[in-house]
């Protein structure tokens, strides 16, 4: 029996495998991280975002971009070539044109054509001769355009420019012989920049982008017909600044940015989605590891290479990316078939640091979770694995030899096994025992009797505890949750009869409590594997049947025990590699790596455990409209919405922390679920119905003055009122979303520039249109005459004089400076404030 412990703390440094989950049968894929070239972060090709790439045969080219590892950011104009067969970088001729950030390029024959972005320049790069030549300018300058090559013809379009209607949806074909552009059919969708493109089967594809809002629509361009066709929208969330490529007959899009999130740590995405052109459908491809945007990417054969970019993350805000990785769509991941590595008879396993350790009588292997490789380790000798138990404590692996009653410890740093402790307090047994861990103690059964021993892993003291209140049996299933141990089920060692009873052990008072019977299948189970994760017990595999000689391996068995509810749930998910008697199950960073088992040839499969609570929907009425703001509460992952109006779906998997919906129909229903940020798990859906309701209009407030003439450094007294039962909220333009003060009277900060403030009435959370107050600042005047009313002190300077008129009241720290005189007339009062006057001109001459 193999189990895991709650003491084990594992961190995966780099996710190395992607399991494609869908109704379509896809091959498994892998990710590898390489430092091609110098093995440090100073290697120039890695240190950039917003670079432009193009591919010629087996060579990927990387040009320009911004090095965001330095401050101020360094703008690059260099060109690098990466041989995707030899994995070698070569420096090429620098780009001679204007600096490019977010440009576009395509290849025709042995020439690459590069539009730098942000200018009209258009350049040709001779790949064979490593030389640049300027061509006729593009007709206008624009940023972040998109491009692709179809049938040896280059296409360029989209992007944005400064001015009216900045986002473009046009497309142009380049004629290299005549050095001219021909306009083609425009994209029927909205204009956009920062979109992601790729080509497949003589078609061009464009995904997402931004037009102030991040987009998720997906389009196909047919060059032969010069026409566009909208395809199924991206299945995760709106996306821009992503990477895209085609491998085989599938398209891959991932990474990028989604500005629809309100929290910056979620804006960048690590996910990869796979589009199948044959079925016009999307499937989640898993995580590419680190979330990032503006990465570079190119492909060759069955492999895509990507790197660089940056991530917006709190609290660091900007995380630079130096890495360079590859994604292969045909490589094996965790499942391997080499004869030496097959764990069939009597397997054991545990996880240490970020690696898996698994073995049996014939081999002991470490799976390096970062490098995606298997490494042979020292095979434990002198250990009888018949019914042995494995577990982890204090970053060591342990094996308990039930027959010889000895405990062995594995040191991963030394790759050695040593006898850690032994005692004859527990009867010798060759039948399968079980064990569970609580803090620094492990609890072990004999396998064919009801004895229980406690081994203190620090002091090596063995103590016999209260017997298990069951009949003797083998093949018990056990796990630990919190400070409790759980075990039960199993079979009679003499006749093979199965049992369904289940028990909880409290180590603090050495007591057993009978829990709910295991009654979720029509048959019973023995020799399965249990593991405790996230407050629940998970059981896999084993053998069922009522008699010893009639049992059937449970290839599709997976159930969960909830100790809070004292209940069982049968997930009935086919984990075909968690098979047979006594499979192994090892937890690593929220996943189970399980499989093998007696007389089986399968190895380990990576299993996502789905235990995500259903989020709550909070509604907020919107004012002056028939809309609602809906917010997700209790979702730490991706909040995904479906909205129905009169049974018609108007949103399909809209991903955001909150959405605004217009309730046009008489029946309005919204459903929400939460999807994990690290795997494919998602919660059940919560559905809520809403009625159409219009909020009464809230009128704008009255302001005392709309325009105020003031002086540099001054503070000013602003008043707004007549909000009835509501209150006044003050805003500083142009930010009209977040208020800065909530009273009728507002005293400004020391102003140095012209400033506009807005006041809004707020009633029951609804805001009126704004009433504006403009303060026009005069800098360094000849004379300042303090007038009663708005002037409220501050740091005031004049070249000649300052006059403070009658009834001027200063309540804030104030400094007066003038070149000739400062006159404080009767009525001037500095109340509870620091006042300072000095004869000095405002330019301090």
N, C-alpha and C positions, 0 to 999 in steps of 0.2 A: 504494500500500500504506500502510495506517495502522496504527501500533503505539503502544504505551504504554511508559513507562519505569519502572524500579524506583525512580528518584530521586523520583518524584512522590509527595507526601504530601498527601492530600486529607482534609478533615473535612466531613461533611455536617452543617450546623447544624440543619436541620429536614427530616425526610423528608416529601416532599410528595405522594407517590402511593402508591396501594395497588393491587397486581395480584392479583385474586381468582383463586386457583388451585383448581380443583375439576373434577369431572366434569360439573358443570352450567355452562351458558354464562351468566356474569354480565357485566353491563356494567362497565367500569372506573370507578373512583371516585377522588375527589381530596380532599385535605386542604388547607385554607388557614388561615393564622394571621393574625388581625386584632387590632389594638388599637382596638376600637370605643370612641370617646370619647377622653379624654386619652391621649396616647401615652407614658405612664409608669406605673410600677408602683404609684403612689399612688392610682390610680382604685379606689374602694372595692369595687365589685362583684367585681373579680377576686380580691381579697385575702381569701379565705376557704376553709374546708373545712367539711364537714358541713352545708352549706346545704340548704334545701328549695326545690324548684321546682314550678311548675305553669304550664299554657299555656291561654290563652284566645284563640281565633282566631289572629292572627299575632303575639301578644304573649307573650313568655316572662317569667315573674315569678320573682324570686329573693328569698328571705326568710331572715333570721337566719343562723346559722352562726358560725364562729369564725375570727378573723383570726390565723393562726399565724405571720404575719411579724413579730409583736412579742412581746416577753417582759416581763411575763407575757402570755399570749394574751388578746386582746380579744374579748369576746362581743358579737356584733352582734344588734340587733333591728330593723334597717332593712329596707325593702322597695324593690326596684328593678324596673322594667319595661323590657324590651328589645324594641323593634320589629324583628322579623326581616326586614322588608322595607326599612325605611329605615336599619337598623343604628344606631339611636340609643337610648341609655339615658336613662331618666327616673326621678327619685327620687319615691317614693310615700310614703303615710302609714306611719310606723313601726308595728311590731307592738306592741300595748299589753300583751300578756300576759307570762307567765313566759318567761325566756330559753329558746330552743330550740336544741339541737344534735342533729342526726339526727332530725328530725321527719318528718311525712308530710302530704301534701295531695292533694286531688282537686277537680275543678270540676264543678258542676252548673248548667246554664244560665249566668247571668251572675254567679254567686257561686262563690267558692273557699272550701273548708273545710280548716282547718289544725289539725292536732294537733301541739303543740309537741314532744312527747317529753319524758320525765322528769317529767311531771305529768299530772293528769287533765283539764286544761283543753282545751276544744274551741272553736274560733273560726270565725266566718264573715267573709269579706272581700268587700265589695260592690265588684266590679271597676269598674262604671260610675261609682259615687260616691266611690270611693277612701276607704272607711270600714270600720272593724272593729266587730264585735258578738260578744260572748261568748254561746255556746250552752250547752246542758246538757252537763255534764262527761261524759267517757268514764268507764266504770265502774271503771277502774284506771289507775294510772300505769305506763308502760313506755317503754323506750328503743328507738330504732332500729326502729320498726315499718315496715310497707310498705303501699302503697295503690295503687289504680288505679280508673279510671272505665270502666264498661261501660254502653252505652245510657243515658247521662246519669244513671247511678246510681253513687254513690261507695261504695267498699269499703275497709276498713281492718282490719289484723290483724297477727299475728306480733309480732316484737320480743322484748324480754326485760325482766325486772324483778328487783330484789334479793330474795333469799329462796330457798325451796325450789322446785324445778321452774321455774327462771327463764325458760326459753326456750319461747315460745308458738307453737302451730300453728293457733290459732283465727282465724276470719274473721267480720267483721261488716259488715252493710249499713246505710247511714245513710238515714233517712227525713226529709228536710228539712221537710216539711209538719208533721209531728208532733214533730220534733226528738227522735227516738228511734232506738235501735239494735236491729237484729234479727240474732241469731246465725245464720250460714250454715254450710255443711259445712266441717269442719276439714280442713286439709291432711293427707293420710294419712302424709306423711313426717314427719321429726323437726321439733320446734320450732326456731325460728331467729330471729336478728336480723341486721340489715345485709344483707338480701337485696336483689336488684335486680328490679324489675318493669317491665312495659310491657303495652300492650294492642294487639290486632290482630284484626280480623274478629270483633268482639264477643266476644273471649275475653281473659282475663287470664293473664299468664305471670309466673312467679316463678323466679328462678335463684339457686342457691347460698345464701350467707349463712354464719353461724357458729352453732354450739352448743357452743362451746369448741374444736371442730375445724372448719376451713373446709370447706364443702360444695360439691359440683359437680352435684347433681341438679337437674332442670328439670321444671316442672309447668305444666299448662294448666288454667285454671278456666273451666268452662262455666256462665255465670250462668243460662241458661235451664233447665238440668237441675240446677243447684246441685250440681255434681259436679267432681271433680278427676281428671285423667289424667296419669300420669307419661310424660314424653317422653325422647328421647335425651339423655343427660347431656352437659354442656359438654365440648367436645372438647380443651381445653388443659390445665386444671388446676382444682382447687377454687378458688372465687373468692368474695369478699365486697367490700363498699364499692365496687362497680363502677358503671358507667353502662349504661343500656339504652334502646333506642328502636326504633321501627319506621319503615321507609321503604319505600314501595311494598308489595310482598308479601313482604318479608323482615324479620327481626328482627336487631338488632345489639346485641352486648354486648361490653364491653371495659374496659380499665384495671383498677383494683381491686387487691386484695391477696390473697396466698396465704400463709398462715402455716405451711403445711406445709414451706416452705423453711427450712433452718437458717441460711442466709446472708442477712443483712438486705438486701444490695444486690439480691437477687432477689425479695424479698417483694412489691414493687410491680411491676405488669406493664404494658407498653405496648400489648398486642395487642388486636385487634378480631376477634371471631368472628361469623360470619353464620349464622343459623338459618333454614332453609327449612321453613315449616309444611307445605307440600304434600308434601314427601318425608321429613319428620321427620329431617333430617340437618343436620350442621354443616360449615362450611367456614371455613378460615382467611382472614380478611380483610386481614391484614397488620398493620403497626404504626401506631399513632396518634402516634408520636413519643416524647415524654417519658413514662416510667412514672409513675403517680401513683395515689392513692386519694382517696376522698371528694370527687371533683370534682362539679361541677353540670352539668346537661345539659337542653336542651329542643329540640323539633323543630318545623319548619314546612315543608310541601311536601316537596321532595326533599333538605332540608338539616337536619342536626342541628348544634347549637351546644353546645360544652362548654368548660369552663375551670376555673380555681382548683384546689383540692385541695392535696395535698402528697405528697412521696415520702420514704420512709425509705431513706437511702443512706449507706454508709460512705464517708469518715470523717465527713461532716457531719451524719449521722443524719437531720436534717430539712431537706429542700429545699422551699422555698415556691414556689408556682406563681402567676404573675401573668397568664398568657396567656389568650387567649380565641380559640377556633378554631372552624372549621366543617368538617363532613364532608358531602360531596355524593355521592349514589349514582349520578348520571347524568352527571357531568362527564368530559370527556376529560382525559387526563393527558399522557403523553409523546408519544403518537402524534397528529399533527396533519395536516391535509390541505390547508391553504392553499397555493395554487400557488406563491407566492413562496418558501416555505420548503422545498419538495421538493428533496431532494438525490438526484439520479439519476446524472448523468454525472460521473465523476472526483471523488468526495467525499473530504474529509479531515476530521480532527477530533482534538481533544485535550481534556483537562480541566485547569483551573487553579482553585486554591482550591476552592470548593464549586460550581463551575459547569462546564457543558459548552460547548465551542466547536466548531461544525461548519460546513462550507462546501463550495462547489464553484465552478465558473466564474461562476455568476450571483448567489450570495449568500453571506454569512458571518454566522452567527447565534450569539448566546449564549443558552443556556437557564439561567435563574436558578433554581437548585434549591431555593431557599427560598421565593420568591414564585410559583413555578410559572408563569412567563411567559417568552415569547421576546422578545429584544431584538436588533434589527439592529446589526451592527458593521461596521467599515470593511472592505470587500472588498480583499484583496491585489491589487495591480496589477503588471503586468510580470512575472508568474510563469506559467510554463508548467506547468499541473497534470497534463499527460500523464505519468503515472508518478511524480508527486511523492510525497515522504515527509514525514510530520508526526510530531513528537514533542515532549516537554516536558523542559526542564532549568531548574533554578533559578528556578522560577515564571514562566518565559517559554514561549511557544509557538514552535515552529520549523517551517519548511517548506523542504525541499531541492528545488530545481528541477533535475531530472535533465538536462533538455535544455540549459539555460544554465549548469549547474554553479555555481549560486549558492545561498547559504543566507540565508534571511530570518528575522527575529525579530519576534514579536508581543508588544507590551507591553499587558497587559490594563488597567493603570491609566490609560494614555494613549490606548488604542484606536488604536494606530498600528502599521504594519508598516515595518520598515527593513531595508535590505540589511546583513546581519551579516558575511558573508565570502564570498569567491569564489576559485576556483582551477581551472585546466585540467588538473589532474593525472589526473582521471578522464575517460575518453572520453565525448564527447557521446552521449546516447541518448534516443530517444523511446519506448522500450519500458519496461515496468514494472520498476522496481528495487525493492529492499527495504532495510530498515535495522533495526538494533538498537542499544541504548544500554547502555553500561557505565560507571558512575561519571560522569565529566565528558567522556566521549568518545562519539561516535556513529560507527557503522560502516555504510558505504553501498556497495551494489553498483551496477553500471551498468545492469543489466537485460537486456543481450544479450551480455555477455561475463563473464569470470570474475574481473575486477578487484575489489579491495576497498580502500577508503580509510578512514583514521581521521581524524576532525576533532576536535581538542581544542577544546572549547567555551569554555574559559577563555582560551587563548592564541591561538586561531584558526589553529593550525598544522595543515596537511594533510599526511598521510604515506600513501604507498602501502604496503599490507601484503601478506602472502602471498596468492596467488591462491586462490580457492575451488576445491577439487579436484573440479569438476564440468564437464560440457559447458555451453556458453553456453545460457542459457534466460531466459525472462521469467515473470512470475507466481509468483516464489518466495514462500514463506511463511516468516516469521521472527518471533522473539520473543527476549527476554532473560530469564534466570533467574539470580539471584545475580550472579556476575561472569563468566558465560558467555553467549555468543550462540548461537542455534540457527537453522538455515535448511535448506531443501530443497524437494523437490517441484517444481512449476512445469512449464513446457512449452517445447518447442523453438520459437524465434521464427520458424523457417522453415517447418516443416511441422505444428506444433501437437502433436507427440507428447508425452505426459505422462511424468513421472518419479516414482519412489517413494523415491529415496535421500534421506538426511537426515544432517546434520552438526552437530557442536559446535565452536565456536571459543573458544579460550582466549586472551584478550588479553594475559595476563601473559607468555606465551612465543610468541605469534603462531603458534599451531599449530591445525590442523584434525584432528578425529577423526571417523571414520565411526561413526554410531549405527545403531540398528535401523531397517530400512526401514519405510516407511509402507505397511502391508499389511492394514489393517483393513476395507477395502471391496473389492468385486470390481472397482472401477474406480479411477481415479487422480484427482488434483485439481490444479488450477491456479487462480491468482488468488483464493485464499482470503485470509482475514485471521487473523493470529496475534497473541496477546497473552499475556504472562507474568504470572500472579497466583498468590500463595501457593505459590511453589515449583514450579509446574507450567505447562506451555504449553497454551493453549487455541486451537483452530483452528475457524473458522466459515466457512460459505458456500463460494464459489468455483464452479468449473466442472469437471465431470468428463467422462469419455469418452476414448477412446484417440486420437481424431483431432481436429484443430483445428476442423473444421466439423461435428462430430457431438456436441460437448459439450452437456451439460444442466445448467442451474443447480441447485445443491444447496440447495434450500429447507429441508431437514430434516437438515442435516449439522452435527454438533458432536462433536469428539473432543478428548482430553486426552493430552498427553505427560508422563510421569513420568521426570525425569532420573535419579532414584535407582535406579529399576528398569529404566531404559532400555526402556520399554514404552509402548504406545499403548492407550487405552481408547476405544471408540466408545460414546457415550452414547445415540445415536439419539433425541435429543429434538427435537421439531419446533419450532424457532424460525423461524417462517415469515417473519419480517421480516429475518432475517440471510440475504439471498438474493443470487443473481446473482454476476457477477464483481465482485471488488474492493469488497465491502461495507466499512463502517467498524466498528470496535469500540473503544470508549473505556472505560477502567476508572475507576470512581468509588466509593470506599469499599466495595470488595468486590463491586460489581455491574459488569456490562458493559452499556453502552448501545450497541446495535448495530443495523445495518440499512442501508437505502438500497442503493446499488450501481448498476452500470451499467444504464440503461434500466428502472429500477424506480421506482415512485412511493411505496413505503412509506417511513416515516421511522424514528424510533428506537424500539426496544422495550427495556424494562428486564429484564435477565436475572439471576437469582440463580445464582451458581456454587456448587455443592454439593461441598464437599471436607472433610467432617467425619469425623475418625477414629472408629472404633467403640469405645465405652467398655468398660471392664473391670468385671466384677461381683465384688465382695468380699463374702464371707459371714461372719457372726458368729453363733455359736450363742447362743440364748437359754436361760436357766436355768429349771428347774422347769416346762418346757412343751415342746411339740413344734413350736416356732416357730423361725424364722430372721430375723435382721436382714440385709437385703441393701443394700449401698451401691454407688453408681456412682462409678467412678474414671476420670478422663480425660475428663470431660464438662464443658465450660465453658458449656454452654447448658442446655436443659431435658432432664433425664433422664426418659425415658418407659418405663414397665414394663407388660408383659403377664404374667400369672401363670396357669398351667394346673395343675389337679389332676385326675389321671385323665382327661386330655384335655378337661376342662371348663374354660372360661375363667372365672376368678373376678375378675380385674382386667382392665380394658380401658383402656389408655393412662392409667394412674395416674401423675401427674407429681410427682416429689419426688426429692430427693437420695438418700433411703434409704426403704425400706419394710420392714414387718414382715409376714411371711407365715406362716400356720399350715399345716403340712404334714399334712393329714388323710388324703391318699390314699397309695397305694403308688407312684404315678408322679407326680412333681412337676417341672414345668418352668417356668423363668422366662426371659423374653427382655427385652432392654433395648436401646434406641437413644437417640441424642442428637440433639436438635433445636436449631437455631440460635436465639439470642436476638434476632437482627436480621432474619432472613429465613425463608423456608419450607424451607430446606435441612435435611436430617437424615441421620444416618449409617445404615449398614447395621445389622442387628440381631445381637446376640450372644445365644445361647441356652445355658442351663446347666440340667442336671437335678440334683435333690437327693433324698436318701433321708430318710425319716422317722426321727428320732432324738431320744430323750428324755434330757436331762441329769439326773444324780443330784442330789438335793436338797442344798443347802448350808445348814447350820444356823447360827442366830444366835450371836454371841459372848457370853461371860460378861462382865459389867461389875461393877466393885468396888462401886459405889453407884448406885442409880437416882435418888436425890434428894439434892441438896446445898443446904444453906442458906449463902449467901454474902453478901458486902457489895459495895456499889456501888464500882466501880473496881478490884476485885480480879481476880487471875488464879488459875486453878484447875487442879489436877492430875487428869486423867482417865485411867482404865485400863480396857482390855478385852483379853480373851485367849481361849484355848481354841479357836483356829481350825484346829488340826491342821496340815496341810501348807500352809494358806493364810496370809493376812495380814489384819490389821485395816485397814479404811478408815473414816475419820471424816468425818461430814457434819454440816452446820449446818442444822437445820430452818428453813423447810420445804423447802429444796433438797436432795432426796435423790438427785439425779442426778450432781452433780459433787462429788467428794470434796475435802476440804481438807487431809488429812494421812494418811500411810500407815505408821503404826507402832502398837505396842500402847499407848504412852503419848502422850497429847496434852496440851499446856499451852495453855489458852485465852488469848484476848486479854483486855484489860481490859474487864470487863463492866459495863454501866450498867443493863441491863434483864434481866428474866427470860429465860433462854435455854435451848433444848433442843438437845442434841447427840445424834447417832445413830452407833452403830458397827455395821459390817457385816463379815462374813467374806467374803473374796474368794478363790475357788479356780478357776484356769483361766479367769478372766474372768467367772465367775458369782458373783453376790452373794447373800448370805443376806438374810432379813428383818432389819429394824433392831432393835437394842437401844438404848433411849433412856436418856439421863441428863438430868434436869431440874435446872437451877441456879436457885434462887429468890433473888433479889437483895433485900437489905434496904438501904434508903437512909438514910444519916445516923443510925445507931443511937446510943444513949447510950454503949455500950461494945462494943468489939471484942476478943474473946478468940481469939487465933490458936491454933487446934488443930492438932495434928500430923496430916498427911495431905493434904487437898485444897487448903488455902490455900497459894498459891504467890506471894505478894507482890502488887504492883500499887500503885495509888494509893488508899489507904484513909484514910477520915476518920470521926471520931466526935465527938459533942458533949462527952463527958466524958473517956474514957481508952481507950488501946489497951494490951493486955497480950500480950506475945509469950511463949508458953510454951516449956518445955524442948524441945530438938531441932527448933525451927523453923529451916528452912534457906531463905534467900533467894538465888535465883540470877538474878533479873531486876531491872532498875531499879525501885526501890520508894520510894514516898513515904508516910510516916506523918504524920497531923496529927490532934490531939485538943485539946479545950478546956482540960483540967486536967493530964493526965499521960500519958506514954508509958513503959511499963515493959518493959525488955528483960531477961528472966530468963536465968540461966545456961543455956547450950546454944544460945542464939541465934547464928546465923552468917550473915553476908552474904558469900557466896562469889562472887568475880568479878562483882560487881554494884555499881551505884551505889545507896547507901542514904541517904535524907534524912528527918529527923524534925523536926517543928515543932509548937509549942503554938499551935493555932488551931482554932476550931470549924469543923465541916464546912460551915456556912453563911457562914463567913468574917466573922463579926461581931466 
